[in-house]
Amino acid sequence: MAADPKAQETPTPKPDLESVKIFSYPKIIFIWPTMVFALICGIGMLIVGDAQPETSPPVAEEAQVVEADGAEAQAQAELTPPKVRRFSSWQNIFGVIFLIVFGVNMMVMSLDFPRFTLIAVIFFILMIVFLMLYLASQGVDFLSPLTYLSRHLYFTANAGFYFAISAILAVMFAVIWMTRYLDYWEVRSNEVLHHHGPLSDLERFPTLQLKFTKEIPDVLEFLLGLGSGRLVLYFSATDRQVVLDHVLFINSKEEQLKQIMSKLRVDE
């Protein structure tokens, strides 16, 4: 008997979600762009070399022998200063890029940028740019002071410095990743577990009385921290509120918690 060509295979059901583990990370995790750019600058310095194009004492070239009247020869050393290319040198470019990334990284970690604040900052920057363009069209010269300033700015570091910064931050991230199990929350369909301490101390709360909210207090941290945000757990039985900051993939955690809570309602 031939098989029915219209018969369709029944889709395999997705496995039920047993639990959701929630980790709260320290704010230092947002410094990862500095680690990445330190590694890039270190590799770049290995390629271009650590030679610093600063002004050095004049270098004597080979003595030129000048013959006079076919009798005497006198050697003269011509002193020529080296060509200096400070601001546009690769050593300075890597240094400036690293300092800009590090400065922006520190600003993001120090200040909170909610949605409306971030929009206001963007509009303020655009207003300053348009104002400078208008003044430039009226004959105001902005480039001369900047050019003069750039000639006196020179930031450089060797490859070892950049690699050391990157290695220190990488070790710090590894320690944070390994010690995250010293304090985390686990939400199951029937209970909520709080694991904490080096000996795995345990607290239990009923899932039936659990409520939660998701917050994104800082848009830039949300972008830098792999979709990080704040998760607030409410336990009505004990009147306890737990605030978990810097939870990675906060939207995914929210969907998983909703799936757990919906499963609990079905079981009821």
C-alpha positions, -999 to +999 in steps of 0.1 A: +000+000+000+015+033-010+020+059+016-003+089+016+018+118+001-004+143+019+005+129+052+026+152+072+050+143+100+040+154+134+064+180+148+084+168+177+075+188+208+101+210+224+115+197+257+100+213+287+122+239+305+131+225+339+148+255+354+162+289+348+196+299+363+200+337+368+235+351+374+241+387+385+275+400+373+295+430+386+296+462+366+333+456+356+321+433+329+313+463+307+351+470+304+354+443+277+358+468+248+390+480+265+403+445+267+395+439+230+411+471+218+442+466+240+447+433+222+442+449+188+466+477+196+492+452+209+490+432+177+493+465+157+524+475+177+540+442+169+534+448+132+546+485+130+573+482+157+579+501+189+601+527+173+590+562+185+592+589+159+603+616+184+629+642+178+663+628+186+698+643+184+711+648+149+726+617+133+760+621+115+759+606+080+790+593+063+818+617+059+820+632+025+855+637+012+860+668-007+891+670-029+906+704-033+933+711-060+941+674-061+962+677-029+943+676+003+911+658+013+890+670+041+861+650+056+830+669+066+800+654+085+767+667+074+742+668+102+706+662+091+677+661+115+654+631+111+619+634+096+594+635+124+558+623+119+544+623+154+506+627+153+500+606+122+524+578+132+509+544+138+523+544+174+503+575+182+472+563+163+471+531+184+476+551+216+448+576+208+424+548+198+431+530+231+426+561+252+394+570+234+379+536+239+391+535+275+376+569+282+343+562+267+342+528+285+348+546+319+320+571+311+295+543+303+304+525+335+302+557+356+270+572+344+235+558+336+220+565+302+183+559+302+165+561+269+155+598+271+189+608+285+207+591+256+184+608+230+190+641+247+228+636+246+227+626+209+206+658+200+231+679+220+261+665+201+243+671+168+235+706+178+272+713+186+283+698+153+258+719+133+268+750+152+305+744+144+296+739+107+277+771+107+305+791+123+330+775+099+308+787+070+310+822+084+348+822+083+356+810+118+387+788+117+386+757+139+413+737+121+443+758+129+440+755+167+433+717+164+463+713+140+485+732+164+473+711+193+477+678+175+514+686+169+519+686+207+499+655+215+517+622+214+506+590+232+524+558+227+530+525+245+548+494+235+531+461+226+539+447+260+518+473+277+488+466+256+491+428+260+495+432+298+463+452+300+445+427+279+458+398+299+449+413+332+413+420+321+411+385+306+422+369+339+396+390+357+368+379+334+379+343+338+377+346+376+343+363+374+330+335+351+343+307+374+330+323+406+295+331+394+282+299+409+290+312+444+259+333+443+231+327+418+193+321+416+175+291+401+138+292+393+120+259+389+084+251+383+077+244+420+103+264+439+130+291+437+165+283+449+191+307+461+226+292+459+252+312+477+285+308+496+315+286+490+297+256+507+266+260+485+242+273+511+206+271+499+174+291+504+141+279+491+111+300+481+078+289+466+074+297+429+036+300+433+040+334+450+068+347+427+065+379+406+092+395+386+098+426+366+125+434+340+142+468+338+168+483+314+181+513+334+210+519+310+208+516+272+245+517+266+251+490+292+224+469+275+243+472+242+277+466+257+267+439+281+252+414+257+216+426+264+221+430+301+195+445+324+179+444+359+156+416+371+136+422+402+120+392+420+091+396+444+082+370+470+048+380+484+049+353+511+080+366+528+075+402+516+110+401+501+124+418+471+155+407+453+173+430+428+196+413+404+217+438+384+236+432+351+218+400+341+230+390+307+205+382+279+178+397+300+151+393+273+159+356+269+157+352+307+123+370+307+109+346+281+122+316+301+107+328+333+074+333+315+075+298+302+082+285+337+053+306+352+029+295+324+038+259+331+030+265+368-005+278+359-012+248+337-002+224+364-027+242+388 
